[in-house]
Amino acid sequence: MLVFNEKGYKAQSTTGRYEPDLLCSKCDGTLGGYEESALLLLKGLRQVAIGTKNGTESVINSGVYPFRVQRVDDFIRFACGILWKYMSVSDENPSKITMDAYRDAFEQVCFHGAPIPTDIDVFLERDVFSATAYDDPHGVFYYTTPSVNVRGGRRMAWFSVGGFIIYIQVDAGEPSNFAPSKCWMRGRKKCFFNVDMRALRTNIGIIQSMAETKDDLARLNRKIVFPSRAGD
């Protein structure tokens, strides 16, 4: 299901949305390379234990957790590419975001190899809801489309994928104190992701979405027809 709680929109989906006029094949391949490496990184980080779980009870150990990345700029380009896509869809698309002052900068960063501007930085925060709700670190995780607002005195965008919330600062000045200073990734190889219970508030809409689409998902599941094997 595609669900936008704030706009009261929900629709059936199998593979997400497809925008046929958004990217040429070359540029789509460029972003695809950044996305593939980013998702591999997140899949590995998802296996880092951030607490303990016993049945439905979880204990989360807040703090920062170290990791290394060889090409940190590629991860930042991945994050900028996601924002660029959602800035570039039609105005009728319920997932449209507006940060027009940064669209050209994102385009240069994503498609032309431009240096990452000094007012753009990224940090990762573990999605505590996904960590407590799902047992299999290799499993499929939900995706939330980008939001934009002020956090820690700086304008930021964020979205969730692969069990993490990716925050992108798009504001001049020192990095926001919304994250520990060592978590900001720009220019680093030794990085840290953040674990904070506030992440439950960030993705509280997922719980609402699950409740609102329970009946829809049940109907969709009944419509699924699995292919029969030869001889059955």
SVG drawing of the C-alpha trace seen along z (x, -y; Angstrom):
<svg xmlns="http://www.w3.org/2000/svg" viewBox="-11 -30 49 64">
<polyline fill="none" stroke="black" stroke-width="0.4" points="0.0,0.0 1.0,-3.6 -0.2,-5.6 0.0,-9.4 -1.6,-9.9 -1.5,-13.7 -3.3,-13.9 -5.7,-11.0 -4.4,-9.2 -3.9,-5.5 -3.7,-3.3 -2.8,0.2 0.8,0.6 3.1,3.5 6.4,1.9 5.9,-1.7 5.4,-4.6 6.9,-5.0 7.5,-8.4 8.2,-7.7 9.4,-11.2 11.5,-11.9 14.9,-10.4 16.7,-9.2 18.2,-5.7 21.8,-7.0 20.8,-9.2 18.5,-6.5 21.5,-4.2 23.6,-6.8 21.2,-7.1 20.6,-3.4 24.3,-2.8 24.2,-5.2 21.0,-3.5 22.4,0.0 25.5,-0.8 23.5,-2.7 21.0,0.2 23.9,2.7 25.4,0.4 22.1,0.1 21.4,3.9 24.8,4.5 24.2,1.8 20.7,3.2 22.4,6.3 24.2,4.3 22.5,5.1 21.2,1.9 19.5,3.7 17.7,6.9 14.3,8.3 12.2,10.9 8.9,11.5 7.1,8.2 9.4,6.5 12.5,4.6 15.3,2.8 17.0,0.2 20.5,-1.1 20.6,-4.7 23.9,-6.2 26.1,-6.2 27.4,-3.1 30.5,-3.2 30.8,-2.0 33.1,-2.6 32.2,-3.6 34.8,-3.8 33.0,-6.4 30.9,-8.5 30.1,-11.1 28.3,-8.4 25.9,-7.9 25.3,-11.6 24.7,-11.6 22.2,-8.8 20.3,-10.9 20.3,-14.0 19.1,-11.9 16.1,-10.7 15.2,-14.3 15.7,-15.4 13.2,-12.8 10.5,-13.9 11.1,-17.6 10.8,-16.7 7.5,-14.8 4.3,-16.5 2.5,-18.8 -0.4,-16.3 1.8,-13.6 1.0,-13.4 4.6,-12.8 5.8,-16.1 8.2,-18.1 9.4,-21.7 13.0,-22.9 13.4,-24.7 16.6,-26.5 18.4,-23.1 17.0,-21.4 19.9,-22.6 22.5,-21.8 21.1,-18.3 21.1,-17.8 24.8,-18.9 25.8,-16.6 23.8,-13.6 24.4,-13.7 27.5,-15.8 29.8,-14.8 29.9,-18.2 31.5,-18.5 29.0,-18.2 28.1,-21.8 29.2,-22.8 25.6,-23.4 24.6,-19.8 25.3,-17.0 23.8,-13.7 23.4,-11.5 21.8,-8.2 19.4,-7.3 18.3,-3.8 14.5,-3.5 13.6,-2.2 10.2,-1.1 11.5,1.2 14.2,2.5 11.6,3.5 8.8,4.6 10.8,6.9 13.1,9.8 14.7,10.6 17.5,8.1 17.5,9.4 13.8,8.9 11.8,6.3 11.4,3.0 9.0,0.2 9.9,-3.0 8.7,-6.5 8.8,-9.4 10.7,-12.6 9.5,-15.2 10.9,-18.7 11.1,-20.8 13.4,-22.5 15.3,-20.3 17.8,-21.6 17.7,-25.1 18.5,-24.0 16.3,-23.1 16.3,-19.4 14.7,-16.7 14.4,-13.1 13.1,-9.8 13.2,-6.2 14.5,-3.1 16.1,0.1 15.5,-0.2 17.1,-3.7 16.0,-7.3 18.3,-9.4 18.5,-13.1 19.8,-15.6 20.7,-19.1 20.0,-21.7 21.0,-24.9 24.1,-27.0 26.1,-27.1 27.4,-24.6 25.7,-21.1 22.6,-21.0 22.9,-19.7 19.9,-17.5 22.5,-14.8 25.8,-14.2 28.5,-16.0 30.4,-12.8 27.3,-11.4 27.5,-13.9 29.0,-12.0 30.4,-14.6 34.2,-14.1 34.5,-11.1 35.4,-7.4 34.8,-6.4 31.2,-7.3 28.6,-6.7 24.9,-6.2 22.6,-7.5 20.1,-5.5 17.5,-7.6 14.0,-6.8 12.7,-9.9 12.8,-7.9 9.5,-6.3 7.8,-9.7 9.3,-10.3 7.7,-7.1 4.6,-6.9 2.6,-7.4 3.7,-3.9 1.6,-2.4 -1.4,-4.6 -0.9,-3.5 -0.9,0.2 -4.2,-0.3 -5.9,-2.2 -4.9,0.2 -5.4,3.5 -8.7,4.2 -7.3,3.1 -4.2,5.3 -6.4,8.3 -8.5,7.8 -5.3,7.4 -3.8,10.6 -7.0,12.5 -6.6,11.3 -3.0,12.7 -2.9,15.8 0.2,17.8 1.5,19.5 1.0,23.3 3.9,25.6 4.0,27.9 2.1,31.1 0.0,29.6"/>
</svg>
